[in-house]
Amino acid sequence: MEFTAFSLRPEVRAALEAKGFVTATPIQAAAIPLALEGRDVLGQARTGTGKTLAFGLPIANHLEPNRERGRTPRAFILTPTRELALQVAKELEWLAPHLTVTPIYGGTGYGRQAEALKRGTDVVVATPGRAIDYMEQHILKLAQVEIAVLDEADEMLSMGFEEDVEKLLEATPTGRQTLLFSATVPTWAKRLSERFQRNHTHVNVVKDEAISYEELALQTPVQNRLSTLSDLLYAYGPERSIVFTNTKAEVSELALGLEARGHSAAPIHGDLGQLDRERVMDGFRRGNTSVLVATDVAARGIDIPEVDLVVHFRLPDQNDAYLHRSGRTGRAGRSGRVVLLYGPRERRDLDILERDVKRSFRKINSPTPEEVMEARWTGLTRRLSNQPAADRNLWHEYASRLLAEDGVNAIAGMLALILGGAPSPKSLITGEEGWITLKLSGQRLSVNRAVALMKGVGAGDLGRIRLEGDIAAYIDVRPQELEHLASANIEGMRLSRASEVPAEAQVHHQSRQGQGRGERPRQHRGGERQERGERSERSQDANGERRRVVYR
């Protein structure tokens, strides 16, 4: 459906044309005609599908211009976060140039916002806490509200705003039009609709929306998760990516860790002041920062269509959180990619998540050191092609001297300084450092037979083993054993260094010799098994506690 099919006032139609809006998204096509008729709507659509315009256009079309000083708002929009309030207000400013739009939110002083309300406004876009403050001070008056909107109702619930939202809606006239929009509809949202809407129409386009992002899952031990994340960011080479984790402390640690590995990363969490948050977001929008590390709460309201990659550094605690996180990519007709990192003991949690969202995630391996090096080289050459000639000319004489003195070795040395030296060896099965993966090819291979064959040629510490049917076994060994194992002769078999592990070889096997990551678990501080420690950490994170993890 095109916007020309709607009966709109001239200034609204002109605003849409100026922005190049032609075709309505599914939620817009379903909700706008009903809202233009004055009906109450419960709209259900995924994040980033155009919900703001779905309620903003009816407001812009319904309200007449009014310049009376001290007028109270005729439209009242509630959003869960400051970022979303500012975003919605910005959208309405161009969509409704005949109206005054006032955003009110926490994290900043009261004076300027209070003065704007006292001068008079047509539309207020607010977060619940600040709206309650102004209402109790008799600065925000809702008696003249004609249209009330609750945006991202499920997020309001998860952030504990139920009482505030209900109190604010109770202060509006009973005859108002009420529009509720949400990605999911929890029980509270249903009760809210039943209480504050009249004969509403439930518009659900989620079931008809195709997922616009690829979903991948990568198993990696907790102690190597940061280095695996860094490799992913290099290998996939996104212009913009968001990394989600569950605690503010870990957000800061990850951002610092990624910066140390050469990424342009910035943290965003609830402890940042408003000016710092705006600075971080502005850098991300402009492309000066390529990686945003965020908590769920801090990222709500972020609407940047150019996000190419979303990484769940830890599995989300709730399925709704997974949907909201992942919905930050694959927007505005673009494709995206979502990667979940999980530990060996979190496989069951991943299975439950797949069952609940009714989709299977493609299992992938950690990028190989060669893939990371190639990706970093490609990124460097791309940056070189965009470098101003004046900057190159500045160093031209020095480059000539380097080449004359040491030729290719000089260039290789410069690349090592820029891109880093030799990467640490890593298992292709788990991504764990300190292992390399060999491929044993032959017939009738099993875990026990693979272990026996490797022990027969003098292999010492064996790690994880993964089978590809019965024709190949992928085996982790220590790097120092590569030299003598490479020359080993196993009758009827071929032993070589693996360049990749097929994704279909998914089942993890352990050696039976009580060594390495075999049947006897490796112990570390406290005598606790590594994977169990990882599971414990996730549980503690969910309760807001911090458990120290040393990343490499």
Secondary structure, DSSP 8 states (H G I E B T S, - for coil): -BGGGS---HHHHHHHHHHT--B--HHHHHHHHHHHTT--EEEE--TTSSHHHHHHHHHHHH------TT---SEEEE-SSHHHHHHHHHHHHHH-TTS-EEEE-SSS-SHHHHHHHHH--SEEEE-HHHHHHHHHTT-S--TT-SEEEEESHHHHHHTT-HHHHHHHHHTS-TTSEEEEEESS--HHHHHHHHHH-SS-EEEE-GGG----EEEEEEE--GGGHHHHHHHHHHHH--SSEEEE-S-HHHHHHHHHHHHHTT--EEEE-TTS-HHHHHHHHHHHHHTS--EEEE-HHHHTT---TT--EEEESS--SSHHHHHHHHTTSS-TT--EEEEEEE-GGGHHHHHHHHHHHT---EEE----HHHHHHHHHHHHHHHHHTS-HHHHHHTHHHHHHHHHHHTHHHHHHHHHHHH-S----B-TTT--BT-EEEEEE-SS--HHHHHHHHHHTT--SEEEEEEETTTEEEEEE-GGGHHHHHT---TT-EEEE-S---TT---EEE-SSSSTTSSS--B-GGG-BHHHHHHHHHHHHHTT--------
